[in-house]
Amino acid sequence: MTVAHGIHTIDTAFQRDHFDAAYFIVQDGRGAFVDCGTSHSLPNLLACVRQAGLQPADVDWLIVTHVHLDHAGGAGALMQQLPNARLVVHPRGAQHMIDPARLIAGATAVYGEAEIARSYGQIVPVPAERVVVAEEGHRVLLAGRELLCIDTPGHARHHFCVWDQTSCSWFTGDTFGLSYRELDGDAGAFIIPTSSPVQFEPDAMHASIDRLMARNPQAMYLTHYGRVEDTARLARDLHEQIDAMVAIARQCAALPERHRVLVEALSALYVARARKHDRALVDAEVLRVLGMDIELNAQGLACWLDRDTR
């Protein structure tokens, strides 16, 4: 857990260390979470509240950037522990927080009941009266500190990012890609976009990244993983890779073994960029760290191709 501008970075312990972050913002004795991981994350989240010198009753907000389970799966369970908090969510995601049945069914169909229980734990509803629907430009006030929500599709249509003027930074969910600290080097942070299923839209993702950069942010707080700076370079890297991923997908569109070829081509793309980024990075380590995301990105590109070619 590191602290700057009252922002605590919490490792939610989802899947592996330093893979999935939540953030706890403290201002004048009041607190707000941005994303929360799964219900298994609660001990780490509540420990952060205590370490920050607060009590659960001092937490006013839980803001979820979108409702994918690694970001919001534990929202209902966490809200049960925060008696005064309200949940802030995108209009397209609100109903899934109030009634998570479709989220649970969709994830169970992919992973099975045993894996859902292992990875995500209990997924419980949030009472409707505690849910705040954040339309474009919605402002959350934390002891007078303004947190601005803007619509940022591209990864998901139910995604917003949160601007914090105090730190001149964004909480980006998955819109500003994935950057794991294991791949940091002399050249700084290494980053890739996330096209994971099922709502990847490249044009929208380009536009959302441009909206984020229009405020000249000093830093981005990524769910996967942590605070990154040098935002202009990272934005350029993301734009280049989105175009490269779209080109790869189109080349693979009609192939009988499309998924396998997509995985191989994405692996080659990211390894080549990692080598260029920092020659000290070892190919096997790059693939180890990015293995899950390569698989999900291939699935996401396939979903996009199937929609785009109908």
C-alpha positions in Angstrom: 0.0 0.0 0.0 1.5 3.4 -1.1 0.0 6.8 -0.4 0.2 10.0 -2.4 -2.5 12.8 -2.3 -4.4 10.7 0.2 -4.7 7.8 -2.4 -4.0 4.3 -1.0 -3.2 1.5 -3.4 -4.6 -1.8 -2.3 -3.6 -5.2 -3.7 -6.9 -7.1 -3.8 -5.1 -10.4 -4.0 -7.1 -11.5 -7.0 -5.3 -14.2 -9.0 -1.7 -13.1 -8.1 0.1 -10.4 -6.3 0.2 -7.0 -8.0 -2.4 -8.0 -10.5 -5.6 -6.3 -9.4 -5.8 -3.0 -7.5 -8.4 -1.1 -5.6 -7.9 2.5 -4.4 -9.0 4.2 -1.2 -9.1 8.0 -1.2 -9.0 9.8 2.1 -10.0 13.4 2.5 -10.5 15.2 5.9 -11.5 12.0 7.7 -13.8 10.7 5.0 -13.1 7.9 2.6 -14.0 6.6 -0.9 -13.1 3.4 -2.7 -12.6 3.2 -6.4 -13.1 -0.4 -7.5 -13.1 -3.2 -4.9 -12.1 -6.5 -6.4 -14.0 -9.5 -5.3 -15.6 -10.5 -2.0 -12.3 -12.3 -1.2 -10.7 -8.8 -1.2 -12.7 -7.5 1.8 -10.0 -8.2 4.5 -7.5 -6.1 2.6 -9.9 -3.3 1.9 -11.1 -3.1 5.5 -7.5 -3.3 6.8 -6.7 -0.3 4.6 -9.6 1.7 6.2 -8.2 1.0 9.6 -4.6 1.7 8.6 -5.7 5.1 7.2 -7.1 5.9 10.7 -10.8 5.6 9.6 -13.7 3.3 10.5 -16.1 1.7 8.1 -18.7 4.3 9.0 -16.4 7.0 7.7 -16.5 5.7 4.1 -19.0 7.7 2.0 -18.5 6.1 -1.4 -17.7 3.0 -3.4 -17.2 4.0 -7.0 -16.9 1.2 -9.6 -15.4 2.0 -12.9 -17.4 -0.8 -14.5 -19.1 -4.0 -13.4 -16.7 -6.7 -14.5 -16.2 -9.0 -11.6 -12.5 -8.3 -10.9 -13.5 -4.7 -10.4 -16.9 -4.9 -8.8 -17.6 -8.5 -7.9 -17.2 -7.7 -4.2 -19.3 -4.5 -4.2 -22.4 -6.0 -2.5 -20.4 -7.7 0.2 -18.3 -4.6 0.8 -21.4 -2.4 1.0 -22.7 -4.6 3.8 -19.6 -3.5 5.8 -19.9 0.2 5.0 -23.1 1.5 6.7 -23.0 5.0 5.3 -21.6 4.4 1.9 -23.4 4.7 -1.5 -22.4 2.9 -4.7 -21.6 5.0 -7.8 -21.9 3.1 -11.1 -22.4 3.7 -14.8 -26.0 3.8 -16.0 -25.5 0.6 -18.0 -24.1 -1.2 -15.0 -26.5 -0.1 -12.3 -29.0 -2.9 -12.7 -26.3 -5.5 -12.6 -25.2 -4.3 -9.2 -28.8 -4.3 -7.9 -29.5 -7.7 -9.4 -26.3 -9.5 -10.2 -28.1 -12.7 -11.5 -27.1 -12.1 -15.2 -23.5 -11.4 -14.2 -23.3 -14.6 -12.2 -25.0 -16.6 -14.9 -22.7 -15.3 -17.6 -19.5 -15.8 -15.6 -20.7 -19.3 -14.5 -21.3 -20.3 -18.1 -17.7 -19.5 -18.9 -15.9 -20.6 -15.8 -18.2 -23.0 -13.9 -19.5 -22.8 -10.4 -16.4 -24.1 -8.7 -14.1 -21.5 -10.3 -16.5 -18.7 -9.6 -16.5 -19.6 -6.0 -12.7 -19.9 -5.9 -11.9 -16.7 -7.8 -14.8 -14.4 -6.9 -16.5 -15.7 -3.8 -20.0 -14.6 -3.0 -21.6 -12.0 -5.4 -24.5 -10.3 -3.6 -26.8 -7.5 -4.6 -26.6 -3.8 -3.6 -29.9 -2.3 -2.3 -31.3 -0.1 -5.0 -31.7 2.8 -2.6 -27.9 2.9 -2.0 -27.0 3.0 -5.7 -26.2 6.3 -7.4 -26.3 6.2 -11.2 -23.5 8.3 -12.6 -24.4 9.9 -15.9 -21.8 11.7 -18.0 -20.2 14.5 -15.9 -21.5 13.2 -12.6 -19.6 14.7 -9.6 -18.9 12.9 -6.4 -18.0 15.0 -3.4 -15.7 13.5 -0.8 -15.4 16.1 2.0 -15.4 18.7 -0.7 -12.9 16.9 -2.9 -14.5 16.5 -6.4 -14.3 13.3 -8.3 -15.6 13.6 -11.8 -17.0 10.6 -13.7 -16.8 10.6 -17.5 -18.1 8.0 -20.0 -15.2 6.0 -21.5 -16.4 3.1 -23.6 -14.0 1.0 -25.6 -13.3 -1.8 -23.1 -16.9 -1.9 -22.0 -20.0 0.2 -22.7 -20.7 0.4 -19.0 -17.3 2.0 -18.2 -16.4 5.4 -16.8 -13.2 6.9 -15.6 -12.8 9.2 -12.6 -10.9 12.4 -12.6 -9.3 13.7 -9.4 -8.2 17.3 -9.7 -6.4 17.2 -6.4 -3.9 14.7 -7.7 -4.3 15.7 -11.4 -4.9 12.1 -12.2 -7.4 9.6 -13.5 -8.7 6.3 -12.1 -8.9 4.4 -15.3 -10.3 1.0 -14.7 -9.4 -0.8 -17.9 -9.7 2.0 -20.4 -6.1 3.0 -20.2 -4.8 -0.5 -20.5 -2.8 -2.9 -18.4 0.7 -2.2 -17.0 2.2 -4.7 -14.6 5.1 -3.7 -12.3 7.0 -6.9 -13.1 7.6 -5.5 -16.6 8.9 -2.1 -15.5 12.4 -1.3 -16.7 14.8 1.5 -17.4 12.5 2.8 -20.0 9.6 3.0 -17.5 6.3 1.3 -17.5 5.3 -1.2 -20.3 1.6 -1.1 -21.2 -0.9 -3.0 -23.4 -4.6 -2.4 -24.2 -7.2 -4.7 -23.0 -9.8 -6.0 -25.5 -11.2 -8.7 -23.2 -14.7 -9.9 -23.9 -17.2 -8.9 -24.9 -17.6 -5.2 -25.7 -14.2 -4.2 -27.3 -14.7 -1.2 -29.6 -11.4 0.1 -31.1 -12.7 3.5 -32.3 -14.4 4.1 -28.9 -11.2 3.1 -27.1 -9.1 5.5 -29.1 -11.6 8.3 -28.4 -11.7 7.5 -24.7 -7.9 7.6 -24.4 -7.9 11.0 -26.1 -10.5 12.3 -23.6 -8.3 11.2 -20.7 -5.2 12.9 -22.2 -7.1 16.1 -22.9 -6.6 17.0 -19.2 -2.8 16.5 -19.3 -2.9 14.1 -16.4 0.2 13.7 -14.2 -0.6 10.1 -13.5 -3.1 7.2 -14.1 -4.3 4.8 -11.5 -4.8 1.5 -13.2 -6.7 -1.4 -11.8 -4.1 -3.7 -13.4 -1.8 -2.4 -11.8 -1.0 0.7 -9.8 0.0 4.2 -10.5 1.8 5.1 -13.7 3.3 8.3 -15.0 4.8 9.3 -18.4 1.2 9.3 -19.6 1.7 10.9 -23.0 4.1 8.1 -24.0 1.8 5.4 -22.6 -1.1 6.9 -24.6 0.9 6.7 -27.8 1.8 3.1 -27.1 -1.9 2.2 -26.5 -3.0 3.9 -29.7 -0.3 2.1 -31.7 -1.2 -1.3 -30.2 -4.9 -0.9 -30.7 -4.3 -0.4 -34.4 -1.9 -3.3 -34.5 -4.4 -5.6 -32.7 -7.2 -4.6 -35.1 -4.9 -5.4 -38.1 -4.0 -8.8 -36.6 -7.7 -9.6 -36.0 -8.7 -8.7 -39.6 -5.9 -10.9 -40.9 -7.1 -13.8 -38.8 -10.8 -13.3 -39.4 -11.4 -16.2 -41.9 -8.9 -18.7 -40.5 -10.2 -22.0 -39.3 -7.9 -21.9 -36.2 -8.6 -18.3 -35.6 -8.2 -18.3 -31.8 -4.8 -20.1 -31.9 -3.4 -17.7 -34.5 -4.7 -14.7 -32.6 -3.0 -15.9 -29.4 0.3 -16.5 -31.3 0.2 -13.1 -33.1 -0.7 -11.2 -30.0 2.1 -12.9 -28.1 4.6 -12.0 -30.9 3.3 -8.4 -30.9 3.7 -7.9 -27.1 7.1 -9.6 -26.9 8.5 -7.5 -29.8 7.3 -4.3 -28.2 8.6 -5.4 -24.8 12.1 -6.0 -26.3 12.0 -2.6 -27.9 10.8 -1.1 -24.6 13.5 -2.7 -22.5 16.1 -5.1 -23.8 16.6 -6.6 -20.3 13.1 -8.1 -20.4 13.1 -11.9 -21.1 10.5 -13.2 -23.6 9.4 -16.0 -21.2 8.8 -13.5 -18.4 6.8 -11.3 -20.7 4.6 -14.2 -21.7 4.3 -15.4 -18.1 3.0 -12.1 -16.9 0.7 -11.4 -19.9 -0.5 -15.0 -20.5 -4.0 -14.5 -19.1 -4.4 -11.2 -20.8 -3.3 -12.5 -24.2 -5.9 -15.2 -24.0 -8.6 -12.7 -23.0 -7.5 -10.2 -25.6 -7.8 -12.9 -28.3 -11.3 -13.7 -27.1 -12.2 -10.1 -27.1 -10.9 -9.5 -30.6 -12.9 -12.6 -31.8 -16.1 -11.1 -30.3 -15.4 -7.8 -32.0 -14.7 -9.5 -35.3 -18.0 -11.5 -35.1 -19.9 -8.3 -34.5 -18.0 -6.3 -37.1 -18.5 -8.8 -39.9 -22.1 -9.5 -39.5 
